[in-house]
């Protein structure tokens, strides 16, 4: 029987992405090969509980939600994540995957909305960006960048142009919560007429990074 190591399963409001504000079940898998300096889920790096796939699906169903997000940590670091994603899709949920972009997206069920990060230099993990993943994204997917500084912003703006990101899928951009004033980033986006979705992380304002939210 398939199993995964789970840090938490909880029901909350989606804090970011295209479905921000919608009630969503989050399945947070344990483990991550990256160490971004602004990470707000370091508690998911280790520990967790081994759960059978059937038990995960049963707990998700108990919340009676339409949206399910599989996140981490880095969920794709566990090979059975792919099975979980397909199983959730089979159950009729609208499923999204939050991933760092450091592990291949090959094998992800095409029904899943992939929300992939691009790590900026200030994250400390830009070398882990797996650029070949871009070819595995389509118009329903989303690319996300957390911006820490003006240098980060200019780097991302140039990368977006070089790789044609705005033509590939929806692009999301947000300020690092304690490092960059949201208004500054918003003004840069408007000045450059950058075709992105500016977002703040709703859950940080509501629950201040408390686990289970």
N, C-alpha and C positions, 0 to 999 in steps of 0.2 A: 504494500500500500504506500502511495506517495505521501511524503511528509515534508514539512518545512520548519525552520526555526523562526518563531514569531516573537517579536517584542511586544506588540499590542494590536488589538483589534478594537476599534471604537467608532462611534457615530458622532459626527460633528458637522459644522458648515465648511464647505470647501473654502480654503483661505486664499487661493490664487487660481490662475489659469482661466480658461474660457467659462467654466462653470462656477466661478466664485460666488459664494453666498448660498449655494444649493446644498441641502442636506445630503451627506455622503458618508458611506462606510469606508473607513481607512484600514487597510491591512498592512501593518508595518513589519517588514521582514528584518531580521537581525543580520548585521555584518555590513562592512563597507571598506573597499580598498583605498578610498580617498580620505584626505584629512583637510578639507577646506577650512580656513581659519575662522569663518563665520558660521560654521555648522551649528544648527540648533537642535540636532538630534543625536548628539554624541552618545547618549544613553543607549542607542540602538547598535553601537559598534560591537558589543559583546553581550553574552548572556542569552536571554530569550528562552522560549519554551518550545520543544519539539511538538508539533501538532500534525495529526493526520489531515490530509486534504479534505476528507469528508467532514471532519470536525470544524475546519475553517469555514467551509461553505455553510454549514449549519449555523455557526455563530453569525456570519454575515447575514443570513436570511432572517435572523431574529430581529433585526433592526428595521426590516420592511422598507428599505430605501431603494431607489432606482439607480443611483450612481455608486460605483465602487472604485476606489483608488488604491492601487497596489504601490507601496512606497517603501522607503527604508530610512536609514542605511541605503544600500544599493541593492534593490531587489534581484537584479539579474545576476548577482554574485552567487545565488542559489539556483542550480540548474532546474529544480522542480518549479521555479517561478513560472516558466513557460506553460507547464501543465495547469497551474493555478489560474493563469490568465484565460486560457481556453475554456476551462471548466466554468469560470464565472460568466464568460460570454455565453456559453451554452445554457446557463440558467436565466438568461434574458436581461442581465444587467448591462448598463452602459459603463464600460470598464476603461479606466485610464491607468497608464503606467508612468510613474515618475522615476526617471533614470538620469544618472550623471553624464551619460554619453561616453563613459570610459570602457564600456563592455558592449560587444556587438549586439545589434538589434535583430540579427538574423534569427528566424524562428519565432519571433513574436507574432501572435495571432493577428491577422490583418484587420480584425474587428476592433482591436484595441486602439484607443487614442494614445499615441506615444507623446509624452511631454519630456523632452530631452534638454538637459542643460548644455550650455556652452560655458566652460570655465574660463574666466578672465585671468590675466596675469596676477592681479591682486588676490585672487582666491588661493594662490599657492599651488594650484593643481592644473594649470593650463597645459602642461606637458602631457596630461592624461587624455586630452580631447581626442576622440577617435573619429577623425574627419570622414572616414568612409561610411560612417553611420548616416551622414546627410543623404546619401543616395537611397536610404531605406525609409525615408520620411515621405509622406504624401500630404495632400492638401488638408486632410482632417487632423493632422498632427500639429504639435506646437513646439517651438524652440524657446528656451528661457535663458535669460542672462541676468545675473545679479551683479550690479555695478557698484564698485566701492569708491571710485574717484573719477576725476576728469580723464586721467590717462586710461583708465579702464574703459570709459565710455568711448573715447576716440579709437582705442584698439578694437572694440566690438563693432563700432560703426564701419571701420575699414574691413574687418573680417566679413561682415554681413554683405558688403558690396562685392568683395572678391568671390565669395561663395554663392552669391545670388540667393541669400536666405529669404529675402522678402518675397521672391517669386515662388519659393518652394512651399512654404506653409506659414501659418500665423506665427509672428514673433512677439514674445513677451519680454518686457524689460522692467526691472524693479531696483530700487536702491537698497544696498546693504543696510539693514535696519538701524544700526547704531553708528554708521560711518559716513553716510551721505544724506544730506537733507533732501527729502522727496521733491521739494519745490525746485531745487537746483536741477535735478535730473529731468523733471518735467519741462523746465525752460529750455534745456539743451535739446530735448526731443522736438519741441515746437520750433525752435530756431532752425534746426536742420531739416524740419519737415520729415522726420523719420517715420516710416509707416509701421509703427509698432503699437502694441497694446501696453500702455503704461499701467502698472499695477502696484499696489501695496499689499503686504501680506496680512489679510484680515485677521487671521488667528492670533497674530502677535498683539494686535490692538485689543482684542477681546479677552484673550487668555494668557498673554505674556509667556508663550512657549511652554506652558504646562503640559506634561505628557497627558495623553488621552484627549487632546483637542487639536 
